[in-house]
């Protein structure tokens, strides 16, 4: 498993200088029985949310420009990024200017999730397989996000598509935890960390940095 994770994290490590950035290199395994998820707000060159799910020893990651929404009518674009190490789920701080992703990061939400994907006969489908197939459903038990969500690929993923062309949708199910009025995502500039209660501005001030 360690060797497989090293392969999965090659892109992540290749983009970072760990003598400069405080981001984790990725040397530890999982720590809990249930798979984790994290949503981080990243004020870099462009403000966005990073949505990450623990899958087979790494955090599968998507950049979600407008952030996850609890309103089922708001389908959010989600662009796959490189796999991140599990330790990244607690990362909060300032990435130095000039480094990849330079800017401020807070943990907006965190928790665990339950895979819900199944085939047409109702049999469970391994979560990694459901992602490869382009449609995965799951239940989030977070500090802020709750209930059923789905990730659905609607562009890319075929043999003829060039790398980096995949685009997904992140959608909230119409369940009892959904909202139906108003925006389902907070203002990222006013949002507070689920770990420390700080805003992006406060994290940048505490660590003597800011967005690149």
VOGU-461714 format. One record per atom (N, C-alpha, C): atom name; x, y negated, z; residue in three letters. Coordinates in pm, whole numbers. Layout:
# VOGU-461714
{"CA",{X,Y,Z},"ALA"}
...
# end
This chain:
# VOGU-461714
{"N",{83,120,0},"UNK"}
{"CA",{0,0,0},"UNK"}
{"C",{86,-126,0},"UNK"}
{"N",{199,-123,74},"UNK"}
{"CA",{285,-240,79},"UNK"}
{"C",{337,-275,-60},"UNK"}
{"N",{381,-172,-133},"UNK"}
{"CA",{430,-196,-268},"UNK"}
{"C",{323,-253,-359},"UNK"}
{"N",{199,-201,-349},"UNK"}
{"CA",{90,-252,-429},"UNK"}
{"C",{63,-398,-396},"UNK"}
{"N",{63,-432,-266},"UNK"}
{"CA",{39,-570,-226},"UNK"}
{"C",{149,-662,-276},"UNK"}
{"N",{275,-613,-274},"UNK"}
{"CA",{384,-694,-327},"UNK"}
{"C",{359,-727,-474},"UNK"}
{"N",{311,-628,-550},"UNK"}
{"CA",{281,-652,-691},"UNK"}
{"C",{168,-753,-705},"UNK"}
{"N",{65,-741,-622},"UNK"}
{"CA",{-50,-830,-631},"UNK"}
{"C",{-14,-972,-592},"UNK"}
{"N",{86,-986,-506},"UNK"}
{"CA",{124,-1119,-457},"UNK"}
{"C",{239,-1181,-536},"UNK"}
{"N",{281,-1115,-643},"UNK"}
{"CA",{395,-1166,-721},"UNK"}
{"C",{366,-1307,-774},"UNK"}
{"N",{248,-1329,-830},"UNK"}
{"CA",{214,-1461,-883},"UNK"}
{"C",{210,-1564,-771},"UNK"}
{"N",{148,-1527,-660},"UNK"}
{"CA",{140,-1619,-545},"UNK"}
{"C",{278,-1660,-498},"UNK"}
{"N",{367,-1563,-479},"UNK"}
{"CA",{501,-1594,-428},"UNK"}
{"C",{585,-1667,-531},"UNK"}
{"N",{564,-1636,-658},"UNK"}
{"CA",{643,-1699,-762},"UNK"}
{"C",{614,-1848,-780},"UNK"}
{"N",{500,-1893,-731},"UNK"}
{"CA",{462,-2033,-746},"UNK"}
{"C",{502,-2119,-626},"UNK"}
{"N",{560,-2057,-522},"UNK"}
{"CA",{586,-2129,-398},"UNK"}
{"C",{731,-2117,-353},"UNK"}
{"N",{778,-2220,-283},"UNK"}
{"CA",{910,-2220,-223},"UNK"}
{"C",{890,-2213,-72},"UNK"}
{"N",{915,-2097,-13},"UNK"}
{"CA",{879,-2077,127},"UNK"}
{"C",{978,-2141,224},"UNK"}
{"N",{1085,-2199,172},"UNK"}
{"CA",{1171,-2280,258},"UNK"}
{"C",{1118,-2423,267},"UNK"}
{"N",{1015,-2454,189},"UNK"}
{"CA",{955,-2588,189},"UNK"}
{"C",{811,-2587,237},"UNK"}
{"N",{733,-2493,187},"UNK"}
{"CA",{592,-2487,225},"UNK"}
{"C",{574,-2402,350},"UNK"}
{"N",{472,-2437,430},"UNK"}
{"CA",{439,-2359,549},"UNK"}
{"C",{335,-2252,520},"UNK"}
{"N",{299,-2236,394},"UNK"}
{"CA",{205,-2130,358},"UNK"}
{"C",{267,-1994,388},"UNK"}
{"N",{185,-1896,429},"UNK"}
{"CA",{241,-1764,461},"UNK"}
{"C",{292,-1692,338},"UNK"}
{"N",{404,-1621,357},"UNK"}
{"CA",{459,-1544,245},"UNK"}
{"C",{377,-1420,217},"UNK"}
{"N",{322,-1361,323},"UNK"}
{"CA",{238,-1243,306},"UNK"}
{"C",{312,-1115,336},"UNK"}
{"N",{330,-1088,466},"UNK"}
{"CA",{402,-967,507},"UNK"}
{"C",{323,-879,603},"UNK"}
{"N",{202,-920,638},"UNK"}
{"CA",{122,-845,737},"UNK"}
{"C",{1,-782,671},"UNK"}
{"N",{-52,-679,735},"UNK"}
{"CA",{-171,-611,686},"UNK"}
{"C",{-297,-666,750},"UNK"}
{"N",{-405,-598,730},"UNK"}
{"CA",{-534,-643,783},"UNK"}
{"C",{-537,-627,935},"UNK"}
{"N",{-622,-705,999},"UNK"}
{"CA",{-627,-704,1144},"UNK"}
{"C",{-762,-663,1200},"UNK"}
{"N",{-866,-654,1117},"UNK"}
{"CA",{-999,-621,1167},"UNK"}
{"C",{-1060,-505,1092},"UNK"}
{"N",{-1170,-452,1149},"UNK"}
{"CA",{-1237,-339,1087},"UNK"}
{"C",{-1318,-383,966},"UNK"}
{"N",{-1383,-499,973},"UNK"}
{"CA",{-1465,-548,863},"UNK"}
{"C",{-1382,-640,774},"UNK"}
{"N",{-1404,-637,643},"UNK"}
{"CA",{-1329,-727,555},"UNK"}
{"C",{-1365,-873,583},"UNK"}
{"N",{-1268,-960,569},"UNK"}
{"CA",{-1288,-1101,602},"UNK"}
{"C",{-1313,-1184,477},"UNK"}
{"N",{-1363,-1304,500},"UNK"}
{"CA",{-1371,-1404,394},"UNK"}
{"C",{-1333,-1538,455},"UNK"}
{"N",{-1293,-1631,369},"UNK"}
{"CA",{-1263,-1766,413},"UNK"}
{"C",{-1297,-1862,299},"UNK"}
{"N",{-1344,-1980,336},"UNK"}
{"CA",{-1365,-2088,240},"UNK"}
{"C",{-1280,-2205,287},"UNK"}
{"N",{-1185,-2245,204},"UNK"}
{"CA",{-1097,-2357,239},"UNK"}
{"C",{-1126,-2475,148},"UNK"}
{"N",{-1121,-2595,205},"UNK"}
{"CA",{-1130,-2716,125},"UNK"}
{"C",{-987,-2762,98},"UNK"}
{"N",{-960,-2790,-29},"UNK"}
{"CA",{-823,-2822,-71},"UNK"}
{"C",{-825,-2956,-144},"UNK"}
{"N",{-771,-3057,-78},"UNK"}
{"CA",{-761,-3190,-139},"UNK"}
{"C",{-625,-3201,-206},"UNK"}
{"N",{-620,-3152,-328},"UNK"}
{"CA",{-497,-3156,-407},"UNK"}
{"C",{-515,-3258,-518},"UNK"}
{"N",{-459,-3229,-635},"UNK"}
{"CA",{-478,-3321,-748},"UNK"}
{"C",{-626,-3341,-776},"UNK"}
{"N",{-702,-3233,-760},"UNK"}
{"CA",{-848,-3241,-768},"UNK"}
{"C",{-906,-3175,-644},"UNK"}
{"N",{-1002,-3242,-584},"UNK"}
{"CA",{-1070,-3184,-468},"UNK"}
{"C",{-1147,-3059,-510},"UNK"}
{"N",{-1135,-2952,-433},"UNK"}
{"CA",{-1211,-2831,-462},"UNK"}
{"C",{-1220,-2744,-337},"UNK"}
{"N",{-1304,-2642,-344},"UNK"}
{"CA",{-1314,-2541,-241},"UNK"}
{"C",{-1247,-2414,-294},"UNK"}
{"N",{-1183,-2339,-207},"UNK"}
{"CA",{-1127,-2208,-243},"UNK"}
{"C",{-1206,-2101,-168},"UNK"}
{"N",{-1266,-2011,-244},"UNK"}
{"CA",{-1347,-1903,-188},"UNK"}
{"C",{-1267,-1774,-197},"UNK"}
{"N",{-1245,-1708,-81},"UNK"}
{"CA",{-1157,-1591,-79},"UNK"}
{"C",{-1224,-1475,-5},"UNK"}
{"N",{-1214,-1357,-66},"UNK"}
{"CA",{-1268,-1233,-8},"UNK"}
{"C",{-1156,-1130,6},"UNK"}
{"N",{-1150,-1066,122},"UNK"}
{"CA",{-1053,-959,140},"UNK"}
{"C",{-1094,-837,58},"UNK"}
{"N",{-1006,-796,-31},"UNK"}
{"CA",{-1030,-678,-115},"UNK"}
{"C",{-901,-601,-128},"UNK"}
{"N",{-899,-480,-76},"UNK"}
{"CA",{-785,-390,-92},"UNK"}
{"C",{-651,-455,-53},"UNK"}
{"N",{-650,-519,63},"UNK"}
{"CA",{-524,-567,118},"UNK"}
{"C",{-481,-706,82},"UNK"}
{"N",{-558,-777,-3},"UNK"}
{"CA",{-527,-915,-38},"UNK"}
{"C",{-655,-997,-36},"UNK"}
{"N",{-642,-1128,-50},"UNK"}
{"CA",{-758,-1216,-64},"UNK"}
{"C",{-779,-1246,-212},"UNK"}
{"N",{-884,-1188,-270},"UNK"}
{"CA",{-923,-1226,-405},"UNK"}
{"C",{-978,-1367,-398},"UNK"}
{"N",{-936,-1453,-490},"UNK"}
{"CA",{-960,-1596,-474},"UNK"}
{"C",{-1021,-1660,-599},"UNK"}
{"N",{-1111,-1756,-573},"UNK"}
{"CA",{-1174,-1834,-678},"UNK"}
{"C",{-1173,-1981,-637},"UNK"}
{"N",{-1139,-2069,-729},"UNK"}
{"CA",{-1154,-2212,-706},"UNK"}
{"C",{-1296,-2252,-744},"UNK"}
{"N",{-1366,-2312,-649},"UNK"}
{"CA",{-1506,-2351,-669},"UNK"}
{"C",{-1512,-2504,-658},"UNK"}
{"N",{-1515,-2576,-771},"UNK"}
{"CA",{-1502,-2722,-765},"UNK"}
{"C",{-1602,-2790,-673},"UNK"}
{"N",{-1727,-2747,-674},"UNK"}
{"CA",{-1830,-2813,-594},"UNK"}
{"C",{-1860,-2739,-464},"UNK"}
{"N",{-1794,-2627,-442},"UNK"}
{"CA",{-1812,-2553,-318},"UNK"}
{"C",{-1931,-2461,-322},"UNK"}
{"N",{-1934,-2359,-234},"UNK"}
{"CA",{-2048,-2268,-229},"UNK"}
{"C",{-2172,-2342,-184},"UNK"}
{"N",{-2287,-2302,-236},"UNK"}
{"CA",{-2414,-2364,-198},"UNK"}
{"C",{-2507,-2259,-139},"UNK"}
{"N",{-2584,-2301,-38},"UNK"}
{"CA",{-2685,-2212,20},"UNK"}
{"C",{-2820,-2229,-47},"UNK"}
{"N",{-2824,-2307,-156},"UNK"}
{"CA",{-2945,-2326,-234},"UNK"}
{"C",{-2936,-2236,-357},"UNK"}
{"N",{-3026,-2135,-370},"UNK"}
{"CA",{-3018,-2041,-483},"UNK"}
{"C",{-3029,-2107,-620},"UNK"}
{"N",{-3084,-2228,-627},"UNK"}
{"CA",{-3097,-2295,-757},"UNK"}
{"C",{-2967,-2358,-803},"UNK"}
{"N",{-2869,-2367,-713},"UNK"}
{"CA",{-2743,-2431,-746},"UNK"}
{"C",{-2637,-2324,-775},"UNK"}
{"N",{-2620,-2293,-902},"UNK"}
{"CA",{-2519,-2196,-944},"UNK"}
{"C",{-2384,-2266,-952},"UNK"}
{"N",{-2287,-2216,-879},"UNK"}
{"CA",{-2157,-2282,-871},"UNK"}
{"C",{-2054,-2214,-960},"UNK"}
{"N",{-1983,-2292,-1040},"UNK"}
{"CA",{-1872,-2240,-1119},"UNK"}
{"C",{-1761,-2193,-1026},"UNK"}
{"N",{-1701,-2081,-1058},"UNK"}
{"CA",{-1591,-2025,-978},"UNK"}
{"C",{-1485,-1971,-1073},"UNK"}
{"N",{-1364,-2025,-1063},"UNK"}
{"CA",{-1256,-1988,-1154},"UNK"}
{"C",{-1154,-1903,-1078},"UNK"}
{"N",{-1126,-1780,-1121},"UNK"}
{"CA",{-1030,-1695,-1049},"UNK"}
{"C",{-891,-1758,-1042},"UNK"}
{"N",{-828,-1746,-927},"UNK"}
{"CA",{-689,-1786,-910},"UNK"}
{"C",{-610,-1664,-863},"UNK"}
{"N",{-482,-1683,-835},"UNK"}
{"CA",{-398,-1570,-796},"UNK"}
{"C",{-442,-1513,-661},"UNK"}
{"N",{-420,-1382,-642},"UNK"}
{"CA",{-445,-1320,-512},"UNK"}
{"C",{-359,-1386,-406},"UNK"}
{"N",{-415,-1403,-286},"UNK"}
{"CA",{-344,-1462,-173},"UNK"}
{"C",{-328,-1357,-63},"UNK"}
{"N",{-227,-1374,23},"UNK"}
{"CA",{-210,-1279,134},"UNK"}
{"C",{-319,-1297,239},"UNK"}
{"N",{-344,-1191,314},"UNK"}
{"CA",{-448,-1197,416},"UNK"}
{"C",{-423,-1307,519},"UNK"}
{"N",{-295,-1335,548},"UNK"}
{"CA",{-264,-1439,646},"UNK"}
{"C",{-313,-1577,602},"UNK"}
{"N",{-340,-1593,475},"UNK"}
{"CA",{-383,-1724,426},"UNK"}
{"C",{-519,-1763,481},"UNK"}
{"N",{-594,-1667,533},"UNK"}
{"CA",{-727,-1698,584},"UNK"}
{"C",{-724,-1795,700},"UNK"}
{"N",{-610,-1809,767},"UNK"}
{"CA",{-600,-1903,879},"UNK"}
{"C",{-517,-2026,844},"UNK"}
{"N",{-472,-2036,720},"UNK"}
{"CA",{-384,-2148,685},"UNK"}
{"C",{-462,-2279,681},"UNK"}
{"N",{-406,-2378,750},"UNK"}
{"CA",{-463,-2512,753},"UNK"}
{"C",{-347,-2609,773},"UNK"}
{"N",{-335,-2706,686},"UNK"}
{"CA",{-224,-2799,698},"UNK"}
{"C",{-201,-2875,570},"UNK"}
{"N",{-81,-2929,558},"UNK"}
{"CA",{-43,-3011,442},"UNK"}
{"C",{64,-2938,362},"UNK"}
{"N",{36,-2914,234},"UNK"}
{"CA",{134,-2860,141},"UNK"}
{"C",{211,-2978,85},"UNK"}
{"N",{344,-2972,93},"UNK"}
{"CA",{428,-3086,58},"UNK"}
{"C",{405,-3134,-85},"UNK"}
{"N",{414,-3264,-104},"UNK"}
{"CA",{404,-3322,-237},"UNK"}
{"C",{513,-3265,-327},"UNK"}
{"N",{476,-3230,-447},"UNK"}
{"CA",{570,-3170,-541},"UNK"}
{"C",{567,-3019,-542},"UNK"}
{"N",{512,-2959,-435},"UNK"}
{"CA",{494,-2815,-431},"UNK"}
{"C",{365,-2777,-504},"UNK"}
{"N",{355,-2652,-544},"UNK"}
{"CA",{234,-2603,-609},"UNK"}
{"C",{114,-2624,-516},"UNK"}
{"N",{11,-2691,-565},"UNK"}
{"CA",{-107,-2716,-484},"UNK"}
{"C",{-86,-2821,-377},"UNK"}
{"N",{12,-2909,-394},"UNK"}
{"CA",{42,-3008,-292},"UNK"}
{"C",{-81,-3086,-249},"UNK"}
{"N",{-104,-3095,-118},"UNK"}
{"CA",{-220,-3163,-64},"UNK"}
{"C",{-261,-3104,70},"UNK"}
{"N",{-379,-3140,115},"UNK"}
{"CA",{-426,-3102,248},"UNK"}
{"C",{-529,-2990,238},"UNK"}
{"N",{-523,-2896,331},"UNK"}
{"CA",{-612,-2780,334},"UNK"}
{"C",{-675,-2768,472},"UNK"}
{"N",{-808,-2746,476},"UNK"}
{"CA",{-874,-2706,601},"UNK"}
{"C",{-956,-2580,577},"UNK"}
{"N",{-976,-2506,685},"UNK"}
{"CA",{-1062,-2387,681},"UNK"}
{"C",{-1204,-2434,708},"UNK"}
{"N",{-1285,-2446,603},"UNK"}
{"CA",{-1422,-2494,620},"UNK"}
{"C",{-1513,-2386,680},"UNK"}
{"N",{-1494,-2262,637},"UNK"}
{"CA",{-1574,-2152,692},"UNK"}
{"C",{-1490,-2027,696},"UNK"}
{"N",{-1526,-1936,787},"UNK"}
{"CA",{-1454,-1810,802},"UNK"}
{"C",{-1547,-1707,865},"UNK"}
{"N",{-1517,-1581,841},"UNK"}
{"CA",{-1598,-1474,898},"UNK"}
{"C",{-1571,-1342,829},"UNK"}
{"N",{-1670,-1256,831},"UNK"}
{"CA",{-1659,-1125,767},"UNK"}
{"C",{-1770,-1111,664},"UNK"}
{"N",{-1757,-1007,581},"UNK"}
{"CA",{-1863,-982,483},"UNK"}
{"C",{-1888,-833,469},"UNK"}
{"N",{-2005,-800,414},"UNK"}
{"CA",{-2044,-661,387},"UNK"}
{"C",{-2071,-646,238},"UNK"}
{"N",{-2002,-554,170},"UNK"}
{"CA",{-2033,-528,29},"UNK"}
{"C",{-2174,-473,14},"UNK"}
{"N",{-2245,-517,-88},"UNK"}
{"CA",{-2382,-470,-114},"UNK"}
{"C",{-2399,-411,-253},"UNK"}
{"N",{-2294,-409,-333},"UNK"}
{"CA",{-2307,-365,-472},"UNK"}
{"C",{-2348,-219,-480},"UNK"}
{"N",{-2436,-190,-576},"UNK"}
{"CA",{-2481,-52,-597},"UNK"}
{"C",{-2511,-33,-745},"UNK"}
{"N",{-2519,93,-786},"UNK"}
{"CA",{-2549,122,-927},"UNK"}
{"C",{-2701,129,-947},"UNK"}
{"N",{-2742,164,-1068},"UNK"}
{"CA",{-2885,162,-1102},"UNK"}
{"C",{-2965,266,-1024},"UNK"}
{"N",{-2895,363,-967},"UNK"}
{"CA",{-2964,465,-887},"UNK"}
{"C",{-2959,435,-738},"UNK"}
{"N",{-2901,320,-703},"UNK"}
{"CA",{-2896,280,-563},"UNK"}
{"C",{-2775,329,-487},"UNK"}
{"N",{-2683,396,-555},"UNK"}
{"CA",{-2563,446,-487},"UNK"}
{"C",{-2461,333,-473},"UNK"}
{"N",{-2392,325,-357},"UNK"}
{"CA",{-2292,218,-338},"UNK"}
{"C",{-2181,225,-441},"UNK"}
{"N",{-2133,109,-482},"UNK"}
{"CA",{-2021,97,-575},"UNK"}
{"C",{-1905,34,-499},"UNK"}
{"N",{-1784,91,-505},"UNK"}
{"CA",{-1669,28,-440},"UNK"}
{"C",{-1659,-119,-481},"UNK"}
{"N",{-1629,-203,-383},"UNK"}
{"CA",{-1635,-347,-408},"UNK"}
{"C",{-1537,-390,-517},"UNK"}
{"N",{-1417,-335,-514},"UNK"}
{"CA",{-1319,-371,-617},"UNK"}
{"C",{-1369,-333,-755},"UNK"}
{"N",{-1438,-219,-764},"UNK"}
{"CA",{-1494,-177,-893},"UNK"}
{"C",{-1604,-272,-939},"UNK"}
{"N",{-1687,-318,-845},"UNK"}
{"CA",{-1794,-410,-882},"UNK"}
{"C",{-1737,-542,-936},"UNK"}
{"N",{-1624,-586,-879},"UNK"}
{"CA",{-1560,-706,-931},"UNK"}
{"C",{-1504,-682,-1071},"UNK"}
{"N",{-1443,-567,-1091},"UNK"}
{"CA",{-1391,-534,-1224},"UNK"}
{"C",{-1505,-528,-1326},"UNK"}
{"N",{-1622,-480,-1282},"UNK"}
{"CA",{-1737,-471,-1372},"UNK"}
{"C",{-1802,-607,-1397},"UNK"}
{"N",{-1768,-706,-1316},"UNK"}
{"CA",{-1817,-841,-1341},"UNK"}
{"C",{-1939,-883,-1262},"UNK"}
{"N",{-1980,-803,-1164},"UNK"}
{"CA",{-2094,-845,-1080},"UNK"}
{"C",{-2081,-779,-944},"UNK"}
{"N",{-2067,-862,-841},"UNK"}
{"CA",{-2051,-812,-705},"UNK"}
{"C",{-2145,-887,-611},"UNK"}
{"N",{-2218,-814,-529},"UNK"}
{"CA",{-2305,-875,-429},"UNK"}
{"C",{-2251,-842,-290},"UNK"}
{"N",{-2275,-933,-196},"UNK"}
{"CA",{-2217,-918,-62},"UNK"}
{"C",{-2294,-1006,36},"UNK"}
{"N",{-2283,-970,163},"UNK"}
{"CA",{-2349,-1043,270},"UNK"}
{"C",{-2243,-1111,356},"UNK"}
{"N",{-2254,-1244,369},"UNK"}
{"CA",{-2158,-1320,447},"UNK"}
{"C",{-2208,-1341,590},"UNK"}
{"N",{-2120,-1315,685},"UNK"}
{"CA",{-2144,-1346,826},"UNK"}
{"C",{-2037,-1446,869},"UNK"}
{"N",{-2061,-1572,837},"UNK"}
{"CA",{-1962,-1674,865},"UNK"}
{"C",{-2006,-1769,974},"UNK"}
{"N",{-1921,-1868,999},"UNK"}
{"CA",{-1957,-1974,1093},"UNK"}
{"C",{-2064,-2064,1033},"UNK"}
{"N",{-2060,-2083,901},"UNK"}
{"CA",{-2152,-2173,833},"UNK"}
{"C",{-2236,-2103,726},"UNK"}
{"N",{-2174,-2013,650},"UNK"}
{"CA",{-2245,-1943,543},"UNK"}
{"C",{-2298,-1810,594},"UNK"}
{"N",{-2422,-1782,560},"UNK"}
{"CA",{-2486,-1657,604},"UNK"}
{"C",{-2574,-1603,492},"UNK"}
{"N",{-2586,-1472,487},"UNK"}
{"CA",{-2679,-1411,394},"UNK"}
{"C",{-2612,-1356,270},"UNK"}
{"N",{-2697,-1320,173},"UNK"}
{"CA",{-2649,-1253,52},"UNK"}
{"C",{-2606,-1354,-54},"UNK"}
{"N",{-2492,-1323,-116},"UNK"}
{"CA",{-2440,-1401,-228},"UNK"}
{"C",{-2399,-1304,-338},"UNK"}
{"N",{-2377,-1359,-457},"UNK"}
{"CA",{-2328,-1278,-569},"UNK"}
{"C",{-2224,-1356,-647},"UNK"}
{"N",{-2124,-1284,-696},"UNK"}
{"CA",{-2028,-1336,-791},"UNK"}
{"C",{-2051,-1266,-924},"UNK"}
{"N",{-2077,-1343,-1028},"UNK"}
{"CA",{-2107,-1286,-1159},"UNK"}
{"C",{-2018,-1350,-1265},"UNK"}
{"N",{-1946,-1266,-1338},"UNK"}
{"CA",{-1861,-1316,-1447},"UNK"}
{"C",{-1947,-1343,-1570},"UNK"}
{"N",{-1937,-1464,-1625},"UNK"}
{"CA",{-2013,-1492,-1747},"UNK"}
{"C",{-1926,-1534,-1864},"UNK"}
{"N",{-1795,-1544,-1840},"UNK"}
{"CA",{-1703,-1570,-1951},"UNK"}
{"C",{-1571,-1502,-1923},"UNK"}
{"N",{-1513,-1440,-2026},"UNK"}
{"CA",{-1383,-1376,-2012},"UNK"}
{"C",{-1395,-1235,-1959},"UNK"}
{"N",{-1278,-1175,-1941},"UNK"}
{"CA",{-1274,-1040,-1887},"UNK"}
{"C",{-1268,-932,-1993},"UNK"}
{"N",{-1289,-968,-2120},"UNK"}
{"CA",{-1282,-870,-2226},"UNK"}
{"C",{-1139,-851,-2276},"UNK"}
{"N",{-1117,-746,-2353},"UNK"}
{"CA",{-983,-716,-2401},"UNK"}
{"C",{-930,-825,-2494},"UNK"}
{"N",{-1020,-898,-2561},"UNK"}
{"CA",{-976,-1000,-2656},"UNK"}
{"C",{-954,-1136,-2591},"UNK"}
{"N",{-989,-1149,-2463},"UNK"}
{"CA",{-977,-1278,-2396},"UNK"}
{"C",{-837,-1299,-2342},"UNK"}
{"N",{-788,-1421,-2356},"UNK"}
{"CA",{-656,-1454,-2303},"UNK"}
{"C",{-662,-1466,-2152},"UNK"}
{"N",{-551,-1440,-2082},"UNK"}
{"CA",{-549,-1454,-1937},"UNK"}
{"C",{-586,-1596,-1895},"UNK"}
{"N",{-656,-1605,-1784},"UNK"}
{"CA",{-692,-1735,-1731},"UNK"}
{"C",{-822,-1791,-1786},"UNK"}
{"N",{-890,-1716,-1874},"UNK"}
{"CA",{-1012,-1767,-1934},"UNK"}
{"C",{-1138,-1719,-1864},"UNK"}
{"N",{-1124,-1643,-1758},"UNK"}
{"CA",{-1243,-1595,-1687},"UNK"}
{"C",{-1310,-1709,-1610},"UNK"}
{"N",{-1442,-1712,-1616},"UNK"}
{"CA",{-1522,-1803,-1535},"UNK"}
{"C",{-1637,-1723,-1474},"UNK"}
{"N",{-1660,-1748,-1347},"UNK"}
{"CA",{-1764,-1677,-1274},"UNK"}
{"C",{-1865,-1777,-1221},"UNK"}
{"N",{-1978,-1724,-1174},"UNK"}
{"CA",{-2077,-1801,-1101},"UNK"}
{"C",{-2088,-1745,-960},"UNK"}
{"N",{-2094,-1834,-862},"UNK"}
{"CA",{-2119,-1796,-724},"UNK"}
{"C",{-2260,-1843,-690},"UNK"}
{"N",{-2347,-1748,-654},"UNK"}
{"CA",{-2490,-1779,-639},"UNK"}
{"C",{-2542,-1724,-508},"UNK"}
{"N",{-2622,-1802,-439},"UNK"}
{"CA",{-2689,-1759,-316},"UNK"}
{"C",{-2817,-1686,-352},"UNK"}
{"N",{-2844,-1574,-283},"UNK"}
{"CA",{-2968,-1499,-306},"UNK"}
{"C",{-3085,-1570,-239},"UNK"}
{"N",{-3203,-1542,-286},"UNK"}
{"CA",{-3324,-1599,-227},"UNK"}
{"C",{-3366,-1515,-106},"UNK"}
{"N",{-3293,-1534,2},"UNK"}
{"CA",{-3325,-1460,124},"UNK"}
{"C",{-3362,-1558,235},"UNK"}
{"N",{-3379,-1507,355},"UNK"}
{"CA",{-3421,-1590,466},"UNK"}
{"C",{-3317,-1689,513},"UNK"}
{"N",{-3193,-1678,465},"UNK"}
{"CA",{-3087,-1771,504},"UNK"}
{"C",{-3062,-1878,400},"UNK"}
{"N",{-3142,-1879,293},"UNK"}
{"CA",{-3123,-1976,186},"UNK"}
{"C",{-3189,-2109,222},"UNK"}
{"N",{-3137,-2216,162},"UNK"}
{"CA",{-3202,-2346,169},"UNK"}
{"C",{-3262,-2376,32},"UNK"}
{"N",{-3365,-2459,30},"UNK"}
{"CA",{-3434,-2484,-96},"UNK"}
{"C",{-3451,-2633,-125},"UNK"}
{"N",{-3412,-2720,-34},"UNK"}
{"CA",{-3425,-2863,-54},"UNK"}
{"C",{-3290,-2929,-31},"UNK"}
{"N",{-3252,-3017,-123},"UNK"}
{"CA",{-3129,-3092,-105},"UNK"}
{"C",{-3007,-3011,-139},"UNK"}
{"N",{-2890,-3076,-136},"UNK"}
{"CA",{-2764,-3006,-168},"UNK"}
{"C",{-2730,-2904,-61},"UNK"}
{"N",{-2676,-2790,-106},"UNK"}
{"CA",{-2642,-2684,-11},"UNK"}
{"C",{-2497,-2684,28},"UNK"}
{"N",{-2420,-2789,-10},"UNK"}
{"CA",{-2278,-2797,21},"UNK"}
{"C",{-2248,-2933,82},"UNK"}
{"N",{-2166,-2939,184},"UNK"}
{"CA",{-2139,-3067,249},"UNK"}
{"C",{-2041,-3154,169},"UNK"}
{"N",{-2037,-3281,205},"UNK"}
{"CA",{-1937,-3373,150},"UNK"}
{"C",{-1800,-3328,201},"UNK"}
{"N",{-1708,-3289,111},"UNK"}
{"CA",{-1579,-3237,158},"UNK"}
{"C",{-1498,-3338,239},"UNK"}
{"N",{-1519,-3467,214},"UNK"}
{"CA",{-1444,-3570,286},"UNK"}
{"C",{-1490,-3583,431},"UNK"}
{"N",{-1613,-3540,459},"UNK"}
{"CA",{-1666,-3550,595},"UNK"}
{"C",{-1673,-3415,664},"UNK"}
{"N",{-1650,-3307,590},"UNK"}
{"CA",{-1661,-3172,645},"UNK"}
{"C",{-1553,-3148,750},"UNK"}
{"N",{-1586,-3062,847},"UNK"}
{"CA",{-1493,-3031,955},"UNK"}
{"C",{-1451,-2885,952},"UNK"}
{"N",{-1330,-2862,995},"UNK"}
{"CA",{-1273,-2728,998},"UNK"}
{"C",{-1350,-2637,1094},"UNK"}
{"N",{-1372,-2514,1051},"UNK"}
{"CA",{-1434,-2414,1139},"UNK"}
{"C",{-1335,-2365,1244},"UNK"}
{"N",{-1208,-2391,1225},"UNK"}
{"CA",{-1105,-2347,1320},"UNK"}
{"C",{-1072,-2454,1423},"UNK"}
{"N",{-1058,-2577,1379},"UNK"}
{"CA",{-1007,-2682,1468},"UNK"}
{"C",{-1100,-2801,1483},"UNK"}
{"N",{-1206,-2807,1402},"UNK"}
{"CA",{-1299,-2919,1409},"UNK"}
{"C",{-1248,-3045,1342},"UNK"}
{"N",{-1132,-3039,1276},"UNK"}
{"CA",{-1074,-3157,1214},"UNK"}
{"C",{-1122,-3177,1070},"UNK"}
{"N",{-1119,-3301,1025},"UNK"}
{"CA",{-1144,-3334,885},"UNK"}
{"C",{-1014,-3327,807},"UNK"}
{"N",{-1024,-3334,676},"UNK"}
{"CA",{-904,-3341,592},"UNK"}
{"C",{-816,-3459,633},"UNK"}
{"N",{-877,-3573,655},"UNK"}
{"CA",{-801,-3692,691},"UNK"}
{"C",{-727,-3673,823},"UNK"}
{"N",{-793,-3609,919},"UNK"}
{"CA",{-729,-3587,1048},"UNK"}
{"C",{-614,-3489,1039},"UNK"}
{"N",{-629,-3383,958},"UNK"}
{"CA",{-519,-3288,940},"UNK"}
{"C",{-399,-3357,875},"UNK"}
{"N",{-426,-3438,773},"UNK"}
{"CA",{-317,-3510,706},"UNK"}
{"C",{-247,-3605,803},"UNK"}
{"N",{-324,-3673,888},"UNK"}
{"CA",{-264,-3766,982},"UNK"}
{"C",{-183,-3692,1089},"UNK"}
{"N",{-237,-3578,1135},"UNK"}
{"CA",{-169,-3500,1239},"UNK"}
{"C",{-36,-3446,1190},"UNK"}
{"N",{-29,-3412,1061},"UNK"}
{"CA",{90,-3349,1009},"UNK"}
{"C",{178,-3443,927},"UNK"}
{"N",{140,-3571,927},"UNK"}
{"CA",{224,-3671,863},"UNK"}
{"C",{230,-3660,714},"UNK"}
{"N",{122,-3611,654},"UNK"}
{"CA",{122,-3597,508},"UNK"}
{"C",{-12,-3637,452},"UNK"}
{"N",{-37,-3595,330},"UNK"}
{"CA",{-162,-3627,265},"UNK"}
{"C",{-164,-3567,127},"UNK"}
{"N",{-270,-3594,51},"UNK"}
{"CA",{-282,-3536,-83},"UNK"}
{"C",{-175,-3590,-176},"UNK"}
{"N",{-131,-3507,-269},"UNK"}
{"CA",{-30,-3549,-364},"UNK"}
{"C",{-89,-3643,-466},"UNK"}
# end
